[in-house]
Amino acid sequence: MAGKKQFDVEVALDAAMIQFWRAGYANTSVDDLSRVTGLNRSSLYSSFGDKDTLFLQCLDRYVTRYGERYDAALSRTNDGVEAALRAFFEVTLQRIADPEVPDGCLIVQSVLSTPVLSPGVAEYTQRAAALQPARVVAALKARGLPDPDAGTLAAYVTAVNQSLAVMSRTGADSGQLRAVVDVAMTARTQAAAG
């Protein structure tokens, strides 16, 4: 049948996302994308557009997939702020432990690559990075924290979370990463008590 795609779009997008995540935008060529998706250049361009367009689709896929997991973690417990934050960090720790995906965070990695990104892609990565603190603020405010406190705690939690992603790329093991979460939660508890 003419015009019918002969490949699984979801599988191809996942493969491209993993390639960008593993190597970064600048170190991923169209040939790399063709290799990992199994599509020739012509099919790649006709199905997904140019490299920037495909990268944006991959970023959006990543944001949606992990954003939903963070939202579910932050909202599934009514046990208070600490339980919600631990559930939030657990999403990151599970992603890092997943052998099917690269270490780190595609969004953090992309923000760090802003100088080599086109203006539109760079702007999108900045907006994507802002989603995480916004979702944490919303969860904290839903648990009764006032605006300034929720914003400050969300910035701290997001910084720790992004640090976990960076540490995983440098070889930190799961014990070290869990220790960082424990120290962060202890510091948060002590600050709230003081």
DOPATOR-799835 format. One line per field, with one value per residue: residue number from 1; residue in three letters; x negated, y, z of N, C-alpha, C in turn. Coordinates in Angstrom, 2 decimals. Layout:
<recs>
nr <- c(NUM, ...)
rest <- c(Ala, ...)
n_east <- c(X, ...)
n_north <- c(Y, ...)
n_up <- c(Z, ...)
ca_east <- c(X, ...)
ca_north <- c(Y, ...)
ca_up <- c(Z, ...)
c_east <- c(X, ...)
c_north <- c(Y, ...)
c_up <- c(Z, ...)
</recs>
This chain:
<recs>
nr <- c(1, 2, 3, 4, 5, 6, 7, 8, 9, 10, 11, 12, 13, 14, 15, 16, 17, 18, 19, 20, 21, 22, 23, 24, 25, 26, 27, 28, 29, 30, 31, 32, 33, 34, 35, 36, 37, 38, 39, 40, 41, 42, 43, 44, 45, 46, 47, 48, 49, 50, 51, 52, 53, 54, 55, 56, 57, 58, 59, 60, 61, 62, 63, 64, 65, 66, 67, 68, 69, 70, 71, 72, 73, 74, 75, 76, 77, 78, 79, 80, 81, 82, 83, 84, 85, 86, 87, 88, 89, 90, 91, 92, 93, 94, 95, 96, 97, 98, 99, 100, 101, 102, 103, 104, 105, 106, 107, 108, 109, 110, 111, 112, 113, 114, 115, 116, 117, 118, 119, 120, 121, 122, 123, 124, 125, 126, 127, 128, 129, 130, 131, 132, 133, 134, 135, 136, 137, 138, 139, 140, 141, 142, 143, 144, 145, 146, 147, 148, 149, 150, 151, 152, 153, 154, 155, 156, 157, 158, 159, 160, 161, 162, 163, 164, 165, 166, 167, 168, 169, 170, 171, 172, 173, 174, 175, 176, 177, 178, 179, 180, 181, 182, 183, 184, 185, 186, 187, 188, 189, 190, 191, 192, 193, 194)
rest <- c(Met, Ala, Gly, Lys, Lys, Gln, Phe, Asp, Val, Glu, Val, Ala, Leu, Asp, Ala, Ala, Met, Ile, Gln, Phe, Trp, Arg, Ala, Gly, Tyr, Ala, Asn, Thr, Ser, Val, Asp, Asp, Leu, Ser, Arg, Val, Thr, Gly, Leu, Asn, Arg, Ser, Ser, Leu, Tyr, Ser, Ser, Phe, Gly, Asp, Lys, Asp, Thr, Leu, Phe, Leu, Gln, Cys, Leu, Asp, Arg, Tyr, Val, Thr, Arg, Tyr, Gly, Glu, Arg, Tyr, Asp, Ala, Ala, Leu, Ser, Arg, Thr, Asn, Asp, Gly, Val, Glu, Ala, Ala, Leu, Arg, Ala, Phe, Phe, Glu, Val, Thr, Leu, Gln, Arg, Ile, Ala, Asp, Pro, Glu, Val, Pro, Asp, Gly, Cys, Leu, Ile, Val, Gln, Ser, Val, Leu, Ser, Thr, Pro, Val, Leu, Ser, Pro, Gly, Val, Ala, Glu, Tyr, Thr, Gln, Arg, Ala, Ala, Ala, Leu, Gln, Pro, Ala, Arg, Val, Val, Ala, Ala, Leu, Lys, Ala, Arg, Gly, Leu, Pro, Asp, Pro, Asp, Ala, Gly, Thr, Leu, Ala, Ala, Tyr, Val, Thr, Ala, Val, Asn, Gln, Ser, Leu, Ala, Val, Met, Ser, Arg, Thr, Gly, Ala, Asp, Ser, Gly, Gln, Leu, Arg, Ala, Val, Val, Asp, Val, Ala, Met, Thr, Ala, Arg, Thr, Gln, Ala, Ala, Ala, Gly)
n_east <- c(-0.86, -0.71, -2.40, -2.13, -3.78, -6.57, -7.72, -8.07, -7.10, -7.25, -9.26, -11.42, -11.61, -12.24, -14.75, -16.21, -16.02, -17.47, -19.98, -20.59, -20.60, -22.64, -24.94, -24.73, -23.58, -25.38, -27.28, -25.93, -25.28, -23.50, -23.91, -24.39, -21.85, -20.39, -21.53, -20.81, -18.04, -17.45, -16.63, -17.00, -18.64, -16.84, -14.31, -14.37, -14.44, -12.00, -10.17, -10.63, -11.69, -14.29, -17.45, -17.24, -14.45, -13.81, -15.28, -13.87, -11.45, -12.34, -13.20, -10.73, -9.42, -10.95, -10.53, -7.78, -7.53, -9.16, -8.29, -5.61, -6.05, -7.34, -5.30, -3.34, -4.67, -4.98, -2.37, -1.18, -1.26, 0.03, -1.34, -2.84, -5.40, -8.07, -7.77, -6.72, -8.87, -10.88, -9.72, -9.79, -12.61, -13.13, -12.14, -14.12, -16.36, -15.60, -15.45, -18.13, -19.21, -18.20, -19.10, -18.51, -18.56, -20.64, -23.02, -22.51, -20.68, -18.61, -17.59, -19.10, -21.63, -21.16, -20.61, -23.12, -24.38, -23.59, -25.09, -25.70, -23.32, -20.53, -18.77, -15.94, -15.80, -17.43, -15.92, -13.66, -14.81, -15.44, -12.88, -11.92, -13.60, -12.69, -10.30, -10.56, -11.24, -8.87, -6.88, -7.55, -7.20, -4.40, -3.51, -4.48, -3.16, -0.58, -0.69, -0.62, -2.80, -3.94, -4.27, -7.03, -8.61, -8.04, -9.05, -11.80, -12.53, -11.88, -13.77, -16.11, -15.66, -15.45, -18.03, -19.56, -18.50, -19.27, -21.99, -22.30, -21.88, -24.10, -26.18, -25.74, -26.55, -29.22, -30.01, -29.21, -27.98, -24.92, -24.65, -26.11, -24.59, -22.11, -22.89, -23.40, -20.80, -19.72, -21.23, -20.44, -17.72, -17.85, -19.09, -17.09, -15.03, -16.21, -16.52, -13.86, -13.02, -14.51)
n_north <- c(-1.18, 2.09, 4.82, 3.88, 3.44, 1.38, 0.62, 0.63, 3.45, 4.27, 2.62, 3.46, 6.16, 5.82, 4.58, 6.65, 8.59, 7.36, 7.30, 10.08, 10.67, 9.06, 9.89, 12.63, 15.70, 17.09, 15.15, 13.24, 12.02, 12.27, 9.92, 8.22, 8.25, 7.09, 4.55, 3.55, 3.62, 2.09, 3.12, 4.49, 7.53, 9.08, 8.04, 8.61, 11.44, 11.97, 10.87, 11.99, 14.53, 17.07, 16.88, 18.55, 18.67, 15.98, 15.66, 17.38, 15.98, 13.72, 14.82, 15.74, 13.32, 12.14, 14.01, 13.72, 10.97, 10.61, 12.76, 12.11, 9.99, 11.24, 13.00, 11.16, 9.93, 12.09, 12.62, 10.34, 9.74, 10.56, 11.05, 13.18, 15.76, 14.72, 11.99, 12.32, 13.61, 11.67, 9.67, 11.00, 11.26, 8.55, 7.86, 8.93, 7.46, 4.88, 5.18, 5.67, 3.24, 1.55, -0.71, -0.48, 2.11, 5.04, 6.42, 9.35, 12.34, 13.24, 15.82, 17.51, 17.06, 18.10, 20.81, 21.58, 21.51, 23.72, 25.82, 24.65, 24.13, 24.86, 28.03, 27.62, 24.96, 25.15, 26.91, 25.32, 23.28, 24.69, 25.41, 22.83, 22.01, 23.67, 22.55, 20.55, 21.75, 23.21, 21.25, 20.10, 22.27, 22.61, 20.19, 20.46, 22.76, 21.78, 20.26, 22.07, 23.82, 27.17, 29.61, 30.92, 29.11, 26.65, 27.14, 27.55, 25.07, 23.39, 24.24, 23.38, 20.58, 19.93, 20.63, 18.72, 16.42, 16.74, 16.64, 13.98, 12.77, 13.73, 12.70, 9.97, 9.69, 10.01, 7.72, 7.06, 4.78, 2.96, 2.87, 5.12, 7.14, 6.81, 7.43, 10.15, 11.08, 10.39, 12.05, 14.54, 14.49, 14.33, 16.79, 18.49, 17.87, 18.70, 21.41, 22.18, 21.72, 23.52)
n_up <- c(0.00, -0.95, 0.58, 3.17, 6.20, 6.62, 8.95, 12.53, 14.03, 16.70, 17.77, 16.21, 17.00, 19.72, 19.43, 18.21, 20.22, 22.29, 21.07, 20.79, 23.51, 24.50, 23.02, 22.70, 21.19, 19.40, 18.83, 17.46, 14.38, 11.23, 9.89, 12.08, 13.22, 11.17, 11.17, 13.77, 13.72, 11.56, 9.20, 5.94, 4.85, 3.32, 4.02, 6.72, 6.75, 5.39, 7.11, 9.66, 9.42, 9.48, 11.31, 13.60, 13.91, 14.39, 16.74, 18.47, 18.57, 19.90, 22.34, 23.27, 23.56, 25.59, 27.67, 28.04, 28.70, 31.07, 32.57, 33.11, 34.82, 36.97, 37.76, 38.56, 40.70, 42.46, 43.08, 44.07, 46.73, 49.92, 52.12, 52.90, 52.52, 52.58, 51.83, 49.25, 47.97, 48.19, 46.61, 44.18, 43.76, 43.54, 41.04, 39.38, 40.28, 39.55, 36.77, 36.22, 36.99, 35.09, 32.69, 30.02, 29.14, 28.60, 31.00, 33.03, 32.09, 29.50, 29.13, 30.87, 29.77, 27.23, 27.76, 28.63, 26.23, 24.87, 23.48, 20.98, 19.81, 17.68, 17.75, 18.21, 19.14, 21.38, 22.93, 23.39, 24.95, 27.25, 28.16, 28.62, 30.69, 32.70, 33.41, 35.36, 37.98, 38.18, 38.35, 40.78, 42.53, 42.28, 43.43, 46.03, 46.90, 46.84, 49.06, 51.04, 51.42, 51.45, 48.75, 48.56, 50.08, 48.84, 46.27, 46.79, 47.95, 45.81, 43.90, 45.15, 45.33, 42.62, 41.78, 43.19, 42.02, 39.32, 39.72, 40.43, 37.96, 36.52, 38.08, 37.67, 35.04, 35.34, 36.52, 39.13, 41.54, 42.37, 45.16, 46.02, 44.82, 46.08, 48.65, 48.38, 47.97, 50.48, 52.21, 51.21, 51.85, 54.61, 55.17, 54.26, 56.06, 58.48, 57.94, 57.74, 60.31, 61.75)
ca_east <- c(0.00, -1.54, -2.31, -2.09, -5.10, -6.96, -8.50, -7.36, -7.52, -7.59, -10.56, -12.42, -11.79, -12.99, -16.15, -16.82, -16.12, -18.60, -21.21, -20.85, -20.86, -23.95, -26.06, -24.50, -23.15, -26.50, -28.02, -25.04, -25.14, -22.35, -24.28, -24.14, -20.39, -19.99, -21.98, -20.06, -16.62, -17.30, -16.05, -17.97, -18.52, -15.62, -13.17, -14.52, -14.00, -10.59, -9.35, -10.83, -12.23, -15.74, -18.01, -16.63, -13.05, -13.84, -15.75, -12.75, -10.50, -12.95, -13.12, -9.33, -9.15, -11.62, -9.82, -6.48, -7.70, -9.64, -7.41, -4.47, -6.52, -7.55, -3.99, -2.70, -5.39, -4.69, -0.96, -0.60, -1.30, 0.56, -2.10, -3.59, -6.45, -9.23, -7.41, -6.60, -10.20, -11.56, -9.14, -10.34, -13.99, -13.12, -11.99, -15.45, -17.23, -15.19, -15.87, -19.58, -19.50, -17.65, -20.17, -18.05, -18.75, -21.94, -23.09, -22.28, -19.36, -18.65, -17.32, -20.29, -22.67, -20.81, -20.80, -24.55, -24.80, -22.93, -25.88, -25.75, -21.96, -19.88, -18.02, -14.66, -16.03, -17.95, -14.78, -12.85, -15.48, -15.29, -11.50, -11.80, -14.29, -11.87, -9.13, -10.79, -10.97, -7.45, -6.06, -7.84, -6.51, -2.97, -3.30, -4.73, -2.06, 0.59, -0.86, -0.50, -3.94, -3.68, -5.03, -8.49, -9.22, -7.90, -9.99, -13.17, -12.72, -11.86, -15.07, -17.07, -15.36, -15.80, -19.50, -20.03, -18.09, -20.14, -23.31, -22.28, -22.05, -25.49, -27.01, -25.61, -27.36, -30.64, -30.31, -28.77, -27.12, -23.60, -24.83, -26.52, -23.46, -21.11, -23.45, -23.18, -19.37, -19.52, -21.80, -19.58, -16.48, -18.20, -19.30, -15.78, -14.32, -16.85, -16.20, -12.45, -12.88, -15.25)
ca_north <- c(0.00, 3.29, 5.78, 3.25, 3.28, -0.02, 0.48, 1.07, 4.82, 4.34, 1.98, 4.33, 7.33, 5.38, 4.37, 7.97, 9.22, 6.73, 7.75, 11.45, 10.61, 8.44, 10.62, 14.07, 16.24, 17.42, 13.93, 12.33, 12.39, 11.69, 8.52, 7.49, 8.11, 6.12, 3.24, 3.05, 3.46, 1.16, 3.84, 5.23, 8.98, 9.57, 7.65, 9.34, 12.82, 12.05, 10.46, 12.78, 15.85, 17.20, 16.45, 19.35, 18.27, 14.67, 15.87, 17.93, 14.89, 12.86, 15.54, 15.73, 11.94, 11.99, 14.86, 13.10, 9.67, 10.74, 13.71, 11.36, 9.19, 12.17, 13.46, 10.05, 9.75, 13.22, 12.69, 9.07, 9.58, 11.64, 10.93, 14.40, 16.27, 13.82, 10.81, 12.74, 13.86, 10.38, 9.02, 11.75, 10.82, 7.14, 7.81, 9.16, 6.34, 3.74, 5.46, 5.49, 1.80, 0.82, -1.01, -0.23, 3.52, 5.58, 7.17, 10.78, 12.89, 13.85, 17.26, 18.15, 16.97, 19.01, 22.18, 21.83, 21.62, 24.88, 26.58, 24.02, 23.90, 25.98, 28.82, 27.01, 23.77, 25.62, 27.46, 24.19, 22.57, 25.54, 25.22, 21.46, 21.98, 24.39, 21.74, 19.77, 22.53, 23.61, 20.13, 19.93, 23.38, 22.29, 19.11, 20.99, 23.67, 20.93, 19.73, 23.16, 24.72, 28.45, 29.87, 31.06, 27.88, 25.63, 27.48, 27.30, 23.63, 22.80, 24.52, 22.49, 19.20, 19.83, 20.64, 17.40, 15.45, 16.90, 16.17, 12.51, 12.44, 14.00, 11.71, 8.65, 9.70, 9.93, 6.40, 6.82, 3.60, 3.19, 3.15, 6.52, 7.99, 6.73, 8.17, 11.58, 11.34, 10.34, 13.28, 15.65, 14.43, 14.68, 18.23, 19.11, 17.70, 19.55, 22.81, 22.41, 21.73, 24.66)
ca_up <- c(0.00, -1.08, 1.67, 4.49, 6.76, 6.73, 10.18, 13.73, 14.35, 18.13, 17.94, 15.59, 17.87, 20.90, 19.04, 18.00, 21.53, 23.00, 20.40, 21.23, 24.95, 24.71, 22.41, 22.67, 19.90, 18.51, 18.46, 16.75, 12.96, 10.53, 9.65, 13.33, 13.35, 10.16, 11.64, 14.94, 13.40, 10.46, 8.07, 5.14, 5.03, 2.68, 4.87, 7.97, 6.51, 5.02, 8.26, 10.87, 9.15, 9.64, 12.60, 14.67, 14.09, 15.05, 18.11, 19.23, 18.81, 20.92, 23.62, 23.69, 23.98, 26.88, 28.64, 28.31, 29.37, 32.45, 33.25, 33.63, 35.97, 38.08, 38.22, 39.28, 41.97, 43.34, 43.46, 44.53, 48.18, 50.75, 53.36, 53.20, 51.63, 52.49, 51.03, 47.86, 47.42, 48.04, 45.43, 43.05, 43.56, 43.16, 39.58, 38.81, 40.61, 38.73, 35.39, 36.16, 37.15, 33.96, 31.73, 28.65, 28.77, 29.01, 32.25, 32.89, 31.76, 28.18, 29.23, 31.45, 28.75, 26.14, 28.24, 28.64, 24.83, 24.27, 22.50, 19.65, 19.35, 16.99, 18.74, 18.54, 19.95, 22.67, 23.68, 23.83, 26.06, 28.44, 28.62, 29.15, 31.98, 33.68, 33.79, 36.57, 39.19, 38.22, 38.84, 42.21, 43.21, 42.32, 44.41, 47.37, 47.23, 47.10, 50.42, 51.98, 51.53, 50.80, 47.53, 48.63, 50.58, 47.81, 45.20, 47.25, 48.09, 44.46, 43.28, 45.80, 44.93, 41.21, 41.69, 43.63, 41.00, 38.16, 40.13, 40.34, 36.54, 36.15, 38.79, 37.03, 33.81, 35.71, 37.06, 40.51, 41.62, 42.97, 46.58, 46.16, 44.45, 47.16, 49.79, 48.10, 48.25, 51.93, 52.79, 50.80, 52.61, 56.00, 55.19, 54.11, 57.33, 59.47, 57.62, 58.06, 61.78, 62.32)
c_east <- c(-0.90, -1.31, -2.28, -3.51, -5.38, -7.82, -7.66, -7.92, -7.97, -8.97, -11.67, -12.68, -12.55, -14.47, -16.87, -17.01, -17.33, -19.92, -21.57, -21.24, -22.27, -25.09, -25.92, -24.16, -24.33, -27.23, -27.14, -24.87, -23.87, -22.66, -24.07, -22.64, -19.85, -20.34, -21.09, -18.58, -16.39, -16.69, -17.15, -17.71, -17.21, -14.39, -13.19, -13.99, -12.50, -9.68, -9.44, -11.34, -13.74, -16.17, -17.39, -15.21, -12.96, -14.29, -14.64, -11.71, -11.03, -12.91, -11.69, -8.94, -9.73, -10.86, -8.49, -6.64, -8.11, -8.84, -6.20, -4.86, -6.76, -6.22, -3.28, -3.36, -5.03, -3.25, -0.41, -0.57, -0.70, -0.19, -2.96, -4.71, -7.59, -8.93, -7.30, -7.97, -11.00, -11.03, -9.66, -11.77, -14.06, -12.92, -13.35, -16.36, -16.87, -15.58, -17.37, -19.95, -19.02, -18.74, -19.79, -18.25, -20.12, -21.87, -22.77, -20.85, -19.46, -18.44, -18.53, -21.41, -22.41, -20.98, -22.29, -25.11, -24.24, -23.79, -25.90, -24.35, -21.45, -19.06, -16.69, -14.80, -16.55, -16.83, -13.90, -13.50, -15.37, -13.89, -11.32, -12.46, -13.46, -10.65, -9.34, -10.60, -9.51, -6.59, -6.31, -7.15, -5.03, -2.68, -3.49, -3.62, -0.78, 0.52, -0.95, -1.71, -3.62, -4.63, -6.53, -9.18, -9.17, -8.89, -11.42, -13.45, -12.73, -13.19, -16.14, -16.89, -15.75, -17.32, -20.07, -19.71, -18.98, -21.56, -23.39, -22.51, -23.50, -26.41, -26.93, -26.43, -28.85, -30.98, -29.91, -27.83, -25.84, -23.70, -25.21, -25.35, -22.38, -21.60, -23.25, -21.72, -19.13, -20.05, -20.92, -18.29, -16.72, -18.39, -17.98, -14.99, -14.89, -16.54, -14.75, -12.22, -13.50, -14.66)
c_north <- c(1.23, 4.23, 5.17, 3.01, 1.79, -0.26, 0.98, 2.42, 4.92, 3.75, 2.87, 5.56, 6.96, 5.20, 5.69, 8.68, 8.67, 7.18, 9.17, 11.47, 10.09, 9.34, 12.13, 14.52, 16.41, 16.18, 12.88, 12.84, 11.78, 10.23, 7.67, 7.23, 7.09, 4.71, 2.71, 2.86, 2.42, 1.79, 4.51, 6.73, 9.53, 9.26, 8.41, 10.76, 12.89, 11.69, 11.42, 14.19, 15.87, 16.80, 17.23, 18.91, 16.92, 14.81, 16.42, 16.86, 13.96, 13.52, 15.52, 14.35, 11.70, 12.76, 14.23, 11.83, 9.85, 11.76, 13.03, 10.54, 10.08, 12.65, 12.39, 9.85, 10.86, 13.24, 11.42, 8.91, 10.80, 11.68, 12.14, 14.67, 15.27, 12.60, 11.17, 12.96, 12.58, 9.62, 9.68, 11.30, 9.37, 6.98, 7.97, 7.98, 5.10, 3.95, 5.22, 4.01, 0.97, 0.55, -0.73, 1.21, 4.00, 6.24, 8.63, 11.12, 13.60, 15.36, 18.00, 18.18, 17.96, 20.46, 22.53, 21.99, 22.84, 25.63, 25.96, 23.77, 25.11, 26.76, 28.18, 25.79, 24.17, 26.16, 26.33, 23.47, 23.38, 25.40, 23.83, 21.36, 22.67, 23.60, 21.02, 20.60, 22.95, 22.48, 19.89, 21.04, 23.05, 21.21, 19.61, 21.93, 22.88, 20.32, 20.85, 24.05, 26.04, 28.68, 30.00, 29.78, 26.78, 25.89, 27.20, 25.82, 22.96, 23.05, 23.60, 21.05, 18.98, 19.80, 19.29, 16.36, 15.53, 16.44, 14.65, 12.07, 12.63, 12.98, 10.34, 8.57, 9.61, 8.64, 6.14, 5.62, 3.92, 3.48, 4.60, 7.46, 7.97, 7.46, 9.67, 11.94, 11.35, 11.60, 14.48, 15.66, 14.76, 16.18, 18.98, 19.04, 18.60, 21.03, 23.13, 22.49, 22.97, 25.92)
c_up <- c(0.00, 0.10, 3.06, 4.98, 6.98, 7.97, 11.33, 14.16, 15.79, 18.40, 17.38, 16.46, 19.14, 20.58, 18.84, 19.34, 22.30, 22.38, 20.83, 22.71, 25.21, 24.23, 22.46, 21.26, 18.95, 18.02, 17.80, 15.32, 12.38, 10.20, 10.90, 13.49, 12.36, 10.62, 12.77, 14.65, 12.32, 9.22, 7.25, 5.30, 4.49, 3.53, 6.19, 7.81, 6.20, 6.19, 9.43, 10.63, 9.34, 11.06, 13.76, 14.96, 14.80, 16.50, 18.99, 19.54, 19.91, 22.29, 24.16, 24.21, 25.37, 27.97, 29.02, 29.13, 30.83, 33.24, 33.85, 34.85, 37.19, 38.65, 39.04, 40.65, 42.95, 43.82, 44.09, 46.04, 48.87, 52.08, 53.67, 52.23, 51.48, 51.64, 49.56, 47.23, 47.26, 46.82, 44.15, 42.74, 43.09, 41.65, 38.91, 39.06, 39.79, 37.27, 35.24, 36.22, 35.95, 32.93, 30.28, 28.20, 29.25, 30.40, 31.97, 32.56, 30.42, 28.24, 29.78, 30.41, 27.61, 26.53, 28.24, 27.22, 24.13, 23.25, 21.10, 19.08, 18.57, 18.02, 19.15, 19.44, 21.33, 23.54, 24.21, 25.01, 27.35, 29.03, 29.25, 30.52, 33.07, 34.13, 35.12, 37.85, 39.31, 38.76, 40.33, 43.02, 43.36, 43.37, 45.83, 47.82, 47.53, 48.50, 51.45, 52.16, 50.83, 49.63, 47.71, 49.09, 49.53, 46.67, 45.57, 47.35, 46.72, 43.74, 43.84, 45.31, 43.47, 41.03, 42.12, 42.56, 39.76, 38.48, 40.07, 38.89, 36.10, 36.81, 38.14, 35.76, 34.13, 36.43, 38.50, 40.54, 42.38, 44.46, 46.83, 45.86, 45.52, 48.41, 49.61, 48.40, 49.75, 52.61, 52.44, 51.62, 54.08, 56.13, 55.09, 55.41, 58.42, 59.22, 57.97, 59.56, 62.40, 61.90)
</recs>
